[in-house]
Amino acid sequence: MKVAITSGKAEGPTKLNAFDNALLDAGIGDVNLIKVSSIIPAHTQIVELTKLTPGDMINCVLSYKSSNNPGDLISAAIAVATSSDFGCVIEHGGINEEPENIRKEAISMAKYMMEVRKLEIKELIVEEINHEVIDLGAVVASLVYLGD
């Protein structure tokens, strides 16, 4: 299994348009995203996001925040913890929270998920994106399942 971690941010005239523009910025705006829960198989390779075929059905773990309050700081994060057996993925985000706190909370949740499963963390990766809203903004962070 191969997965990619990506993120994007954007503004738009509506929340839906801002979300769509953030997906485009992340490279996943022209596919159909299927939100799944947070487990990745053993020996999953984390790779760079490849060009996806428009219209494809793509499984993902997705973190998303939007705001129409100028000056808000919006954040989205994905944390991926792997082990020799399998891995866990966390999505987290916030509005007007310190980016470091968003990152720390995502890491804490990933570590907890691994701990309750009695899995030893081999690797921990965090992708985080922040955006100060100008008019109406959105951020997304995602782990995208690419298949074999």
N, CA, C and O of each residue as an XYZ file, in Angstrom:
592
protein
N       0.849     -1.180      0.000
C       0.000      0.000      0.000
C       0.887      1.232      0.000
O       1.908      1.284      0.685
N       0.477      2.223     -0.781
C       1.143      3.525     -0.799
C       0.136      4.585     -0.396
O      -1.033      4.537     -0.780
N       0.618      5.553      0.393
C      -0.202      6.691      0.787
C       0.625      7.954      0.594
O       1.855      7.912      0.558
N      -0.074      9.075      0.472
C       0.584     10.376      0.378
C      -0.079     11.301      1.392
O      -1.267     11.174      1.688
N       0.706     12.228      1.915
C       0.196     13.231      2.839
C       0.291     14.572      2.132
O       1.332     14.922      1.576
N      -0.804     15.315      2.160
C      -0.841     16.587      1.448
C      -1.666     17.600      2.230
O      -2.441     17.238      3.115
N      -1.487     18.870      1.891
C      -2.282     19.914      2.540
C      -2.433     21.095      1.593
O      -1.655     21.264      0.655
N      -3.445     21.905      1.856
C      -3.679     23.087      1.036
C      -4.487     24.118      1.790
O      -5.147     23.818      2.785
N      -4.420     25.355      1.289
C      -5.170     26.457      1.887
C      -5.638     27.370      0.779
O      -5.013     27.458     -0.278
N      -6.755     28.055      1.033
C      -7.299     28.939     -0.001
C      -8.398     29.815      0.569
O      -8.891     29.609      1.678
N      -8.752     30.786     -0.227
C      -9.905     31.651      0.009
C     -10.938     31.348     -1.069
O     -10.607     30.743     -2.089
N     -12.172     31.757     -0.856
C     -13.216     31.598     -1.855
C     -14.428     32.436     -1.501
O     -14.520     32.943     -0.383
N     -15.370     32.595     -2.441
C     -16.548     33.422     -2.193
C     -17.569     32.770     -1.252
O     -18.403     33.466     -0.674
N     -17.510     31.438     -1.094
C     -18.376     30.706     -0.166
C     -17.514     29.673      0.556
O     -16.385     29.402      0.146
N     -18.051     29.098      1.633
C     -17.292     28.062      2.346
C     -17.004     26.869      1.435
O     -15.908     26.311      1.460
N     -17.987     26.489      0.641
C     -17.781     25.360     -0.268
C     -16.705     25.681     -1.300
O     -15.857     24.838     -1.593
N     -16.733     26.884     -1.850
C     -15.711     27.265     -2.829
C     -14.329     27.349     -2.184
O     -13.340     26.939     -2.793
N     -14.248     27.872     -0.964
C     -12.960     27.927     -0.265
C     -12.435     26.522     -0.014
O     -11.246     26.263     -0.205
N     -13.306     25.610      0.414
C     -12.928     24.211      0.624
C     -12.435     23.589     -0.677
O     -11.387     22.943     -0.698
N     -13.185     23.779     -1.761
C     -12.788     23.243     -3.068
C     -11.436     23.811     -3.501
O     -10.590     23.074     -4.009
N     -11.231     25.095     -3.306
C      -9.954     25.710     -3.679
C      -8.802     25.177     -2.828
O      -7.690     25.009     -3.330
N      -9.057     24.911     -1.545
C      -8.022     24.318     -0.688
C      -7.694     22.899     -1.150
O      -6.531     22.494     -1.141
N      -8.722     22.141     -1.555
C      -8.475     20.805     -2.109
C      -7.628     20.890     -3.372
O      -6.706     20.097     -3.563
N      -7.944     21.857     -4.238
C      -7.141     22.052     -5.447
C      -5.696     22.388     -5.087
O      -4.767     21.859     -5.697
N      -5.502     23.265     -4.099
C      -4.161     23.632     -3.657
C      -3.389     22.415     -3.140
O      -2.170     22.332     -3.286
N      -4.120     21.471     -2.533
C      -3.503     20.252     -2.003
C      -3.279     19.191     -3.075
O      -2.630     18.178     -2.814
N      -3.806     19.409     -4.274
C      -3.644     18.430     -5.354
C      -4.684     17.333     -5.365
O      -4.516     16.325     -6.051
N      -5.770     17.517     -4.604
C      -6.810     16.486     -4.530
C      -8.199     17.045     -4.841
O      -9.206     16.504     -4.384
N      -8.250     18.110     -5.607
C      -9.517     18.767     -5.885
C     -10.299     18.220     -7.049
O     -11.473     18.555     -7.212
N      -9.680     17.383     -7.871
C     -10.381     16.882     -9.054
C     -10.770     15.419     -8.932
O     -11.075     14.763     -9.928
N     -10.759     14.905     -7.692
C     -11.154     13.518     -7.449
C     -12.286     13.494     -6.439
O     -12.559     14.494     -5.776
N     -12.942     12.353     -6.324
C     -14.010     12.149     -5.349
C     -13.397     11.537     -4.093
O     -12.898     10.412     -4.125
N     -13.436     12.266     -3.008
C     -12.815     11.807     -1.772
C     -13.804     10.994     -0.941
O     -14.945     11.406     -0.730
N     -13.355      9.852     -0.483
C     -14.146      8.990      0.384
C     -13.456      8.999      1.738
O     -12.366      8.447      1.890
N     -14.087      9.623      2.714
C     -13.480      9.748      4.040
C     -13.557      8.397      4.753
O     -14.626      7.801      4.883
N     -12.400      7.938      5.206
C     -12.318      6.664      5.915
C     -11.734      6.899      7.303
O     -11.241      7.983      7.613
N     -11.800      5.863      8.129
C     -11.220      5.975      9.464
C      -9.698      5.849      9.375
O      -9.132      5.984      8.290
N      -9.056      5.601     10.459
C      -7.670      6.003     10.621
C      -6.644      4.887     10.767
O      -5.748      4.990     11.604
N      -6.750      3.836      9.986
C      -5.780      2.743     10.074
C      -5.113      2.550      8.709
O      -5.773      2.566      7.670
N      -3.786      2.368      8.737
C      -3.063      2.025      7.513
C      -2.410      0.651      7.709
O      -1.990      0.320      8.818
N      -2.323     -0.144      6.645
C      -1.773     -1.493      6.762
C      -0.266     -1.497      7.055
O       0.425     -0.492      6.886
N       0.209     -2.649      7.494
C       1.647     -2.845      7.701
C       2.396     -2.583      6.396
O       1.868     -2.801      5.306
N       3.596     -2.127      6.524
C       4.509     -1.916      5.392
C       3.992     -0.880      4.388
O       4.377     -0.899      3.218
N       3.124      0.020      4.847
C       2.646      1.095      3.986
C       3.794      2.052      3.693
O       4.535      2.447      4.593
N       3.929      2.414      2.438
C       4.953      3.381      2.032
C       4.324      4.760      1.944
O       3.270      4.931      1.331
N       4.969      5.742      2.555
C       4.528      7.126      2.441
C       5.339      7.760      1.320
O       6.564      7.852      1.401
N       4.638      8.199      0.263
C       5.278      8.714     -0.943
C       4.753     10.115     -1.254
O       3.792     10.577     -0.640
N       5.381     10.768     -2.192
C       4.887     12.061     -2.676
C       3.573     11.840     -3.418
O       3.371     10.804     -4.050
N       2.701     12.806     -3.334
C       1.429     12.727     -4.044
C       1.682     12.742     -5.542
O       2.376     13.618     -6.058
N       1.120     11.778     -6.226
C       1.230     11.704     -7.681
C       0.015     12.387     -8.301
O      -0.959     12.685     -7.611
N       0.082     12.628     -9.589
C      -1.071     13.196    -10.293
C      -2.186     12.161    -10.285
O      -1.993     11.012    -10.681
N      -3.341     12.586     -9.832
C      -4.495     11.694     -9.752
C      -5.385     11.889    -10.971
O      -5.437     12.975    -11.548
N      -6.079     10.835    -11.353
C      -6.968     10.892    -12.509
C      -8.271     11.571    -12.114
O      -8.947     11.112    -11.193
N      -8.642     12.667    -12.799
C      -9.894     13.345    -12.462
C     -11.081     12.380    -12.445
O     -11.248     11.551    -13.340
N     -11.891     12.513    -11.406
C     -13.081     11.678    -11.265
C     -12.862     10.393    -10.494
O     -13.832      9.732    -10.124
N     -11.596     10.013    -10.234
C     -11.338      8.785     -9.480
C     -11.952      8.861     -8.087
O     -12.126      9.944     -7.528
N     -12.273      7.706     -7.544
C     -12.752      7.567     -6.168
C     -11.525      7.287     -5.306
O     -10.869      6.260     -5.481
N     -11.209      8.191     -4.377
C      -9.984      8.104     -3.591
C     -10.317      8.083     -2.101
O     -10.980      8.986     -1.592
N      -9.852      7.049     -1.411
C     -10.004      6.985      0.038
C      -9.031      7.953      0.695
O      -7.909      8.133      0.222
N      -9.463      8.571      1.780
C      -8.581      9.501      2.481
C      -9.011      9.676      3.931
O     -10.156      9.411      4.298
N      -8.064     10.129      4.741
C      -8.357     10.672      6.067
C      -8.220     12.172      5.878
O      -7.198     12.630      5.367
N      -9.220     12.950      6.276
C      -9.264     14.365      5.932
C      -9.512     15.233      7.165
O     -10.436     14.985      7.940
N      -8.676     16.245      7.329
C      -8.873     17.283      8.331
C      -9.217     18.564      7.589
O      -8.593     18.886      6.579
N     -10.217     19.303      8.091
C     -10.705     20.485      7.373
C     -11.215     21.518      8.359
O     -11.914     21.185      9.316
N     -10.866     22.760      8.126
C     -11.429     23.885      8.890
C     -11.680     25.038      7.932
O     -10.955     25.222      6.955
N     -12.726     25.815      8.228
C     -12.988     27.015      7.440
C     -13.497     28.107      8.372
O     -13.957     27.832      9.480
N     -13.408     29.347      7.905
C     -13.912     30.480      8.673
C     -14.214     31.631      7.721
O     -13.550     31.810      6.700
N     -15.226     32.398      8.081
C     -15.539     33.618      7.338
C     -15.291     34.850      8.208
O     -15.865     35.914      7.976
N     -14.432     34.691      9.209
C     -14.093     35.793     10.114
C     -12.681     36.281      9.796
O     -11.708     35.635     10.184
N     -12.552     37.413      9.094
C     -11.219     37.913      8.742
C     -10.300     37.997      9.964
O     -10.695     38.474     11.028
N      -9.073     37.524      9.783
C      -8.091     37.526     10.856
C      -8.007     36.221     11.623
O      -7.024     35.985     12.325
N      -9.029     35.356     11.504
C      -8.947     34.051     12.166
C      -7.753     33.272     11.634
O      -7.424     33.352     10.450
N      -7.112     32.524     12.509
C      -6.063     31.591     12.108
C      -6.688     30.209     12.117
O      -7.079     29.701     13.168
N      -6.781     29.600     10.932
C      -7.356     28.262     10.823
C      -6.241     27.267     10.553
O      -5.287     27.564      9.834
N      -6.372     26.084     11.136
C      -5.324     25.067     11.058
C      -5.930     23.695     10.813
O      -7.018     23.380     11.296
N      -5.197     22.879     10.048
C      -5.552     21.475      9.843
C      -4.271     20.664      9.910
O      -3.220     21.098      9.438
N      -4.368     19.481     10.500
C      -3.182     18.633     10.645
C      -3.550     17.169     10.460
O      -4.669     16.738     10.737
N      -2.564     16.427      9.981
C      -2.627     14.966      9.896
C      -1.381     14.443     10.597
O      -0.276     14.918     10.335
N      -1.550     13.474     11.483
C      -0.410     12.800     12.113
C      -0.497     11.318     11.780
O      -1.553     10.700     11.911
N       0.626     10.757     11.348
C       0.695      9.350     10.953
C       1.739      8.656     11.816
O       2.904      9.055     11.838
N       1.315      7.616     12.525
C       2.234      6.812     13.325
C       2.264      5.405     12.739
O       1.219      4.789     12.530
N       3.462      4.906     12.477
C       3.594      3.565     11.906
C       4.296      2.640     12.902
O       5.010      3.085     13.800
N       4.069      1.349     12.713
C       4.733      0.315     13.501
C       5.050     -0.838     12.555
O       4.781     -0.756     11.356
N       5.607     -1.884     13.083
C       5.880     -3.075     12.267
C       4.598     -3.806     11.907
O       4.568     -4.557     10.932
N       3.531     -3.596     12.686
C       2.276     -4.304     12.454
C       1.314     -3.529     11.554
O       0.878     -4.044     10.524
N       0.983     -2.302     11.934
C       0.159     -1.406     11.127
C       0.293     -0.021     11.713
O       1.085      0.183     12.632
N      -0.468      0.943     11.199
C      -0.331      2.310     11.684
C      -1.659      2.993     11.904
O      -2.713      2.499     11.504
N      -1.583      4.153     12.558
C      -2.764      4.954     12.866
C      -2.592      6.368     12.314
O      -1.486      6.907     12.269
N      -3.701      6.945     11.901
C      -3.717      8.289     11.339
C      -4.693      9.139     12.146
O      -5.801      8.703     12.459
N      -4.272     10.347     12.476
C      -5.097     11.279     13.236
C      -5.363     12.510     12.391
O      -4.449     13.020     11.742
N      -6.590     12.993     12.386
C      -6.903     14.286     11.795
C      -7.264     15.237     12.923
O      -7.981     14.868     13.853
N      -6.768     16.457     12.835
C      -7.019     17.430     13.889
C      -6.984     18.830     13.277
O      -6.324     19.042     12.259
N      -7.673     19.766     13.877
C      -7.656     21.138     13.395
C      -8.198     22.075     14.439
O      -8.654     21.652     15.501
N      -8.145     23.364     14.127
C      -8.659     24.334     15.066
C      -8.760     25.718     14.461
O      -8.273     25.981     13.362
N      -9.403     26.588     15.208
C      -9.543     27.986     14.820
C      -9.005     28.842     15.965
O      -9.416     28.701     17.117
N      -8.076     29.730     15.619
C      -7.440     30.635     16.577
C      -6.733     29.894     17.713
O      -6.733     30.338     18.861
N      -6.137     28.764     17.368
C      -5.294     28.025     18.299
C      -3.849     28.157     17.834
O      -3.581     28.286     16.639
N      -2.933     28.124     18.772
C      -1.513     28.168     18.414
C      -1.183     26.967     17.539
O      -1.504     25.837     17.907
N      -0.548     27.184     16.388
C      -0.191     26.056     15.522
C       0.604     24.967     16.251
O       0.424     23.782     15.973
N       1.471     25.357     17.167
C       2.249     24.364     17.910
C       1.335     23.483     18.763
O       1.605     22.297     18.945
N       0.255     24.065     19.282
C      -0.697     23.269     20.069
C      -1.476     22.292     19.192
O      -1.764     21.171     19.612
N      -1.819     22.716     17.972
C      -2.482     21.812     17.021
C      -1.567     20.623     16.750
O      -2.007     19.474     16.780
N      -0.293     20.902     16.484
C       0.694     19.853     16.204
C       0.849     18.920     17.413
O       0.816     17.699     17.264
N       1.017     19.490     18.594
C       1.210     18.680     19.805
C       0.003     17.786     20.071
O       0.165     16.619     20.429
N      -1.201     18.321     19.898
C      -2.410     17.530     20.132
C      -2.523     16.392     19.122
O      -2.906     15.282     19.491
N      -2.200     16.645     17.864
C      -2.233     15.583     16.846
C      -1.235     14.480     17.211
O      -1.554     13.295     17.119
N      -0.044     14.870     17.619
C       0.974     13.890     18.020
C       0.496     13.102     19.235
O       0.632     11.879     19.278
N      -0.059     13.793     20.210
C      -0.550     13.136     21.421
C      -1.631     12.107     21.091
O      -1.613     10.996     21.622
N      -2.566     12.469     20.221
C      -3.638     11.540     19.853
C      -3.094     10.340     19.093
O      -3.555      9.219     19.307
N      -2.117     10.553     18.203
C      -1.516      9.441     17.463
C      -0.796      8.496     18.420
O      -0.932      7.276     18.320
N      -0.041      9.059     19.332
C       0.665      8.220     20.317
C      -0.327      7.421     21.158
O      -0.101      6.243     21.436
N      -1.418      8.056     21.560
C      -2.421      7.361     22.354
C      -3.042      6.200     21.574
O      -3.183      5.099     22.107
N      -3.413      6.441     20.321
C      -4.005      5.368     19.503
C      -3.070      4.173     19.403
O      -3.504      3.023     19.459
N      -1.781      4.459     19.253
C      -0.803      3.365     19.152
C      -0.653      2.662     20.504
O      -0.551      1.437     20.566
N      -0.642      3.435     21.567
C      -0.470      2.873     22.911
C      -1.604      1.917     23.263
O      -1.346      0.823     23.765
N      -2.858      2.306     23.010
C      -3.980      1.430     23.362
C      -4.004      0.165     22.507
O      -4.618     -0.832     22.888
N      -3.348      0.202     21.369
C      -3.240     -0.987     20.518
C      -1.958     -1.773     20.796
O      -1.688     -2.792     20.161
N      -1.172     -1.277     21.760
C       0.100     -1.902     22.147
C       1.055     -2.021     20.963
O       1.709     -3.046     20.771
N       1.118     -0.939     20.169
C       2.000     -0.883     19.011
C       3.156      0.067     19.301
O       2.952      1.169     19.810
N       4.357     -0.363     18.977
C       5.538      0.474     19.152
C       5.697      1.369     17.927
O       5.713      0.885     16.795
N       5.814      2.663     18.154
C       5.933      3.610     17.048
C       7.309      3.495     16.394
O       8.346      3.612     17.047
N       7.277      3.263     15.089
C       8.501      3.200     14.290
C       8.791      4.574     13.682
O       9.941      5.010     13.624
N       7.738      5.240     13.234
C       7.878      6.551     12.597
C       6.634      7.374     12.903
O       5.525      6.842     12.951
N       6.827      8.685     13.113
C       5.713      9.598     13.360
C       5.900     10.824     12.473
O       6.905     11.528     12.573
N       4.927     11.069     11.608
C       4.991     12.168     10.651
C       3.786     13.065     10.860
O       2.666     12.582     11.025
N       4.017     14.383     10.854
C       2.918     15.339     11.001
C       2.952     16.310      9.827
O       3.999     16.866      9.495
N       1.801     16.503      9.208
C       1.610     17.517      8.155
C       0.597     18.503      8.698
O      -0.516     18.127      9.068
N       0.985     19.759      8.744
C       0.122     20.789      9.315
C       0.112     21.985      8.373
O       1.120     22.308      7.745
N      -1.042     22.637      8.287
C      -1.139     23.846      7.480
C      -1.969     24.879      8.245
O      -2.936     24.545      8.931
N      -1.563     26.129      8.108
C      -2.226     27.232      8.797
C      -2.513     28.340      7.786
O      -1.782     28.514      6.811
N      -3.591     29.086      8.036
C      -3.952     30.167      7.124
C      -4.655     31.267      7.916
O      -5.577     30.996      8.685
N      -4.216     32.498      7.723
C      -4.923     33.628      8.309
C      -5.993     34.069      7.315
O      -5.689     34.445      6.183
N      -7.230     34.017      7.747
C      -8.365     34.288      6.878
C      -8.362     35.752      6.450
O      -8.228     36.659      7.272
N      -8.513     35.958      5.141
C      -8.641     37.296      4.583
C     -10.123     37.676      4.524
O     -10.517     38.731      5.021
N     -10.929     36.823      3.923
C     -12.365     37.058      3.805
C     -13.134     35.798      4.191
O     -13.934     35.813      5.127
N     -12.886     34.709      3.466
C     -13.503     33.418      3.741
C     -12.489     32.358      3.327
O     -12.249     32.155      2.136
N     -11.897     31.687      4.302
C     -10.794     30.776      4.015
C     -11.064     29.357      4.467
O     -11.971     29.091      5.256
N     -10.240     28.444      3.939
C     -10.307     27.029      4.296
C      -8.912     26.436      4.254
O      -8.050     26.870      3.490
N      -8.715     25.429      5.098
C      -7.485     24.628      5.092
C      -7.885     23.162      5.097
O      -8.899     22.778      5.678
N      -7.063     22.350      4.435
C      -7.248     20.891      4.455
C      -5.878     20.240      4.627
O      -4.865     20.731      4.129
N      -5.881     19.135      5.336
C      -4.716     18.252      5.411
C      -5.274     16.839      5.243
O      -6.316     16.508      5.809
N      -4.581     16.012      4.469
C      -5.146     14.700      4.165
C      -4.069     13.647      3.972
O      -2.980     13.923      3.468
N      -4.401     12.435      4.387
C      -3.640     11.255      4.003
C      -4.460     10.582      2.924
O      -5.620     10.234      3.143
N      -3.862     10.399      1.759
C      -4.564      9.871      0.586
C      -4.050      8.460      0.310
O      -2.844      8.245      0.188
N      -4.964      7.507      0.214
C      -4.621      6.115     -0.079
C      -4.458      5.972     -1.602
O      -5.390      6.230     -2.364
N      -3.270      5.559     -2.021
C      -2.970      5.470     -3.456
C      -3.032      4.043     -3.997
O      -2.932      3.847     -5.208
N      -3.191      3.063     -3.146
C      -3.207      1.669     -3.593
C      -1.812      1.083     -3.591
O      -0.930      1.540     -2.864
N      -1.621      0.056     -4.424
C      -0.324     -0.660     -4.441
C       0.737      0.041     -5.202
O       1.861     -0.452     -5.291
